[in-house]
Amino acid sequence: MQDWLWMEAAELGAGIARGEIDPLALTEAYLAAIDAHAETSRIYARTTPDRAWAEARAASLRARNGTRLHPLDGVPVSWKDLFDSAGVATEAGSALLAGRVPDEDARVLRNATQAGLVCLGKTHMSELAFSGIGLNPITATSPNVNNPDWVPGGSSSGAAASVAFGLAAGGIGSDTGGSVRIPAAWNNLVGLKTTSGRVSLDGVVPLAKRFDTVGPLARSVRDAVLLLSAVEGRPAPDLTGASLRGLRLATLETHVLDDIRPEPLAAYRHALEVLAEAGAEIVPVTAPEYDAVAPLAAKLFAPEAYGLWREVIEAAPEKMFPEILERFRGGASVSAPDYVAAWEAVHQARAAWNARMGAYDAVLMPTSPILPPDAARMMEDHAYYVTENLLALRNTRVGNMMGLPGYSLPTGTPACGLMLLGRPMGEEALSRVAHAAEVALRAS
């Protein structure tokens, strides 16, 4: 039974379908592991055992009757603490929302429940989702599976930790500027950022609605597409026969490689060699349209976030981690004309990017140019916090600014991910590319 905790979600689902795994026994194994784990309080903000048992009993009955609802029917997963859950607190990692208990599930949680997935509980996160680092002294900073001194990545920090430490078969997170892909990369997982507007945000505590996206953290691309299928309520793409042979993969040769640390650079170069050996054509490219608008991120993310949260924040700013408070308040200095002009420039850049990159099956770059920073130093050194936080999200922000889906895949080097960006609403095609790349990287 202990092996179940480390199996891919798809394998667990297949075991249930074959009658080899009972969803009740599987849920019992996860709940027992959560209860026994030394880091549970830093991973789960709260668990939902009563709900999990009820959902597992129903899944067990369906499995016996041959009426399963989805390939992951009966598989236990975790939910970032910004997805509303009926009757259970949803606080988004912030003391500002302490005691907030929604009346209804978020649409994506409702969809997943209707597909038969089992909800284990809600995972810790960066405060109000506004940090790619994952450091949260207000509620809890989740552990990093590679090094206890490192931050976990954020803002879906607990979602990543729940999977990396064997306390969930998959985690559902959100990505506004890198919040799925960074913790996935830093905890050796697969993370999928979906296209903005594809997955419902109904019942999701917002950060910046024009950038917010829902996405899974998982052990494999196959798991990621099945989890996406469940939260969307639509069939998963078929990954059968996916191959790199004949694909054209662009490597972005711009500022995404500036100031990159030796370990992520070496892992990236090795990954490119592996993909080329597997039959892909690797084509270096530039992206002047993105370079022109990259500095505008500061005029877009923080102003929207502060506009949404200003009244709540300023009613009790002392409840916030000062570093996060400062990031929110930075949005106050951007004028409305500058905000509108920045969005207009981004729309034009997106059109130019799509025209240029349409010739490639994916655009590649390191997920993050840095390794996870030291958590203790980040609490003491403001300059270090700012520098590392901005660098952590620099590369992932390409996908958010350009409105693209993106995967982070493990490279085999701890805490170093390979990012693949696709075409808007092109998750199905990108997933086949990512699956083929994953197979090649695992074999290297």
N, C-alpha and C positions, 0 to 999 in steps of 0.2 A: 504493500500500500504506500510506503514512503516514496517509492519510485514515481507514483502518480504526481507528486508535488513538482517534479522536474520534467514532466512530459509536456509536449506541445499540446495546446488546447485542441487542435484538430485530431491528434492521436487519442486524447481522452474521449472526444465525441465519437470517434470511430469505435473505441472500446465499448462505449455505452450502446451503440447501435448493434454491436455483435453480441451483446449480452454478457460481456466479460467484466464490465464495471457498472456497479449500481450507483446512480447519482446520489443516493442517501449516504452510502459508504464513502463516496468521493468527497461530498460536502463535509462529512464527519472528519475525514482526514485533514482537510484544509482548516476547519475550525479548531481542531485540536492543535495543529501546527501553529496557528495564530495565537492561541492561548499560551502555548509553551515557549514561544520565541522571545528572546531577550530584547529584541528591538521593536516588538509590536507597537508599543506606545508611541514610537517615533515614525511608524509607518501608517497605522490606521488611526484616524481621528476618532472613529467609532465603528464598531462592527454591528451587523444586523442579523444575529443568529436566528431569531424567530422567523424572519422573512426567508432566510436561507433554507431553514428546515422545511418550511411550507412549500417553497419553490422546488426543492429537491424531491419531496414526496410526490408532487405532481409530475415531475420529470420521470421519476422512477416508474410510476404507473403508466405513463405514456410509452416508456421504453418497453415495458412488459406487454403492452397492448399493440405495439407496432404502429403507434400514432405520433412519433416524434415530429417536432415542429421545425427543426433546423439542425444542421450538422453539429452545432454546439449546444443543443438542447440538453440540459443537465450539467453543464460545465460551469464551475464557480469563477466569478471575476470580481474585480474591485472597481470602485468608482471614485474619481477625484471629487473632493468635497466642494465642488461648485455645481454639481448636478443635483437639482431638487429631488428629494425623496420624501414621499408622503409620510408625515408623522415622525420623521427622523431629522434631526438638526442638519442644516446645510449652512456652513459658516464661512466658506471660502478662505480658510486660514487666517481669519481676522477677528480680533476682539471686537471690532466694530459691529460684527454680525452675530455675536454670541447670543445663543438662545433662539436664533431664527429657525423656525420649523415650518416648512412648506406644507400645504394641504394636498398637493398633487406631485406625482413624479414628473421629471423632465421628459419631454417627448422621446428622447433617445433611450432613457431608462425604461420607459413604457414599451417602446419597440423591442428592446432586448428581452424584457420580461415576457412579452408575447411570443418571442422566439424560443423561450424556455431557458434562458441563461439564469444562473443562480447568483443573486447579489450577496456578496460577503460583507460589504460595508464601504465606508467612505475613507479615502486616503488623504493624508496631510499634503499641503501644497504651499507654495510661496504666497505671501499675504496678498489677497485679492488678485492673484495670478500675475503680479507685476515684477517678475524677476526670473531670469534664466539661470540663476545660481542655485536656488533652492534653499537658501539660508533663511530660516524663520524662527527667531528667538521668541516670537509672540505665542505661537502654539507649539510647534516642534520642527526641528530640522531632521529630515529623514536621513538614514545612513547611505553611504555609497558602498556598493558591493565589492569594489576593488581596493579600497583603502579607508579605514575608519577615520582618518584625518581629513579626508576630502569632502567637499560639499557634494550633494547628489545630482545637481542639475535641477532646473525648475522651468516652469512652475509645477509641472506634474511630477513632483519629486516622490511622493508616496506611491503614486501609481507605478512608477518604475521600480521602486524598492519592493513593492508587494510581489511583483513578478520575479525580480532578480533574486530575492531571498526565499522563493518557493512558497509564498503565502497567497498566491492567486495564480490562476492559469492565464490570465490576461488582465490588463488594466485599461480603463477608459479615461483618457485625459483630454486636455485642450491645448491648442497651439495658437498663440497670437503673434509671437515673434520668434518662436523656437521651442515652446514649452513642452512639446511632445518629443521633438528630435534631440534636444540637448540631454535630458535625463535618459533617453534611450541610449544615446551614444556613450554617455559616461557610466552606464551600467550594463553595457554589452548586450543591448536588446535591439529589436527592430521597432522603429517608431514611424508612424504614418501621419503626416499632416495632410488633411483634405483641403480641397479647393474651398475658399470662402464662399458661402452661400449654398454649398451642396448638402450639408447635414444640418438638421434643425437645431437652432439655438433656443427653442422654446423651453423655458424652465432652467436655463443655464445662467448662472450669475455672470454678468458681463464684465469685461475689462475694456475692450474697444471693439464694438460690434462690427465695424467694417473690416476688422482683421480676425476676429475670433473664429476659431474652427474647432471641431470635435474630431478626435482621432485616437486610435488604439496604440498601446505599448504591448509588445508581444515577444514570443520566443522565435517567431519565424514570419516570413511574408505570408505564408498560407494562413497562419493564425490571424494576421492583421486583416486580410481580406474577409475572413469569416466573421471577425468581430465587427468590421465595418458593415458587412451585410446585415448583421443582427441589429445594430443601432439605426440603420437606415430603413430596414424592413424591405429589402430587395435582395435578389439572388447575388451570390458572390461570383466574381469572374472565374473562368476556368483557367488554371495555370498549367494544364497539361501541355507538354511539348514546348514549353518556353525555352528559348535558346538565345545566346548572345551572337551566334554566328550570323554575320551580315548586318548587324545593328551598327548604327553610327552614333557614337556617344561623344558629346562635346565636353571638353574640360575647360572650365572657366579660368582664364589666365588673367585675372584682374586683381583687385585688392583683397580677394578672398584668400590669397596666399601671403599677403603682407604680414609681417610679424608673427608668422606661424612658428610654433614651437617644434623642436626636432622630432618628437615622437609622433604627433599627428601628421607631420609632413612625410616621414618615412612610411607610416602606415598607408597614407594616401598614394604615394608613388608605387608601393608594392601592390596595392589594390588595382591600380591602373594596369600594371604589368600582367596581373592575373586575368583581368578582363580581356586584354588584348590577346593573350595566349588562348583564351576560350573562343576567340573568333570575332570579337568586336573591333570595329575601326575606331580608334581614339583620335579625336580631332580637337586640337587646341583652338579656343575661340576667345574673342573679346566681347564685351557688351557695353559699348559706350552709352547706350540708352539707360542702362541701369546705373552706371557710374555717375551719370548726371543727376539722378534723383536720389541716390543713396543718402546724401546728407540731409534730405528732406524728412527722413524718418522722425527726427526730433520734433518736427512741426506737425506730425500726424498722430503718433501713438499717444504721447502724454496729454495733448490737449483733449482728445476724445475721452481718455480715461479720467482725467480730472473733471471734465464736463459732466460725466456720468456720476462721479462720486464726491464732488466738491462739498455738497451740503452735509453728507454723512461724515466725511473726513473732518471738516472744520468744526463740526459739533463736538468732536472728541479727539483731536489730533494726538493727544498724549497716549492714546491707546495703540498707536502705530509704531513699528520699527522705524527709527529716524531715516534710515537709508531709503526705505520704500516711500515714506512720506515726502522726502525730497524729490523723488522721481515723479510722484503725482503732481506736486506743486509746480514742477518745471513746466507743466502744460499751461499754467496761468499766463505766462509771458508771451504766448503766441497769439498774434492778432487774427481776427476772423478773415481779413483779406489774404494774409499769408497762408492760413489753413486752406482756404478755397483754391488759391493759386497752386499750392503744393499738390493737392489732389488732382487738379487739372494736368499738372506735369506728370504725375504718376500714371494717369489714364493714357496719356500719349506714349509714355515709356513702355507701358504694357503692350500696346498695339505694336510698337516697334520691336520689342522683344519677341513677341509671338511670331512676327513675320520673319525675324532672323533665325530663331531657334526651331522653327517648324521643320527644318530640314534634318533634325536630329531626333533620335528616339528618347534621349534623356540628356540632361545637362548635369555634369558631375563636379563635385568639390568636396573638401573636407567638411564634415558636419560642424566641427568647431576647430578653431586654430589653436586651442589651448587644451591642456589637461585640466581636470577639476581643481580649482584653487583650494588652498588650505582654509578650513572653516574657522579655526581659531584666529588666524591672522586677519581674515575678513572682518571679524568682529572688532578688531583693534585698529586697523589701518584703513582709513577712509579712502585714501588715494588708490590703494590696492583694490579695494572693493569696486570703485568706479571703473578702473582700468579693466579688471578682469570681467566684470559684468558686461561691459560694452563689447569686449572681444568675444566673449562666450556666444553672444547672439548675433555677431556681425554677419556670419555666413548664412545662418538659417533665415535671417531677415530678408535675404534675396527672394526666397519663395513667398514670403508674406507680402512684400512690396509689389512683386510682380503677379500676385494672385494665382499661384501655382500649387499643385499637389507636390508632396515631396516625401521621400523615404530616407531614414537613416538606417544603415545596415552595419552590423559589427564587421570590423576588418580582420579580426583575429588578434589585434593588439589591444590590450585592455584600455577602455575609456576613449578609444579612437574610432570614430564612425565615418562611413562613406555616405555622402548625401547624393541622391538622385532626384532631380526636379523634372516634372513632366509638363504636359499641356493642360490648360485649364479644363476642369471636369474630365480629365483623361486618366482617372485613377485606375481604370481597368487595364489600359495599355501599359501604364507605368508599372503596375503590379507584376505583369509578365516580365518586364525588363528586370525589375528588382528581384524577382524569384530566380531568374537565370543567373543574375549576378551573385545572389546569395549562395546558390549551388556551387558556383565556381570558387567563391571565397572560402567556403567551408572545406572544399577539396584541396586547397592550396597549402 
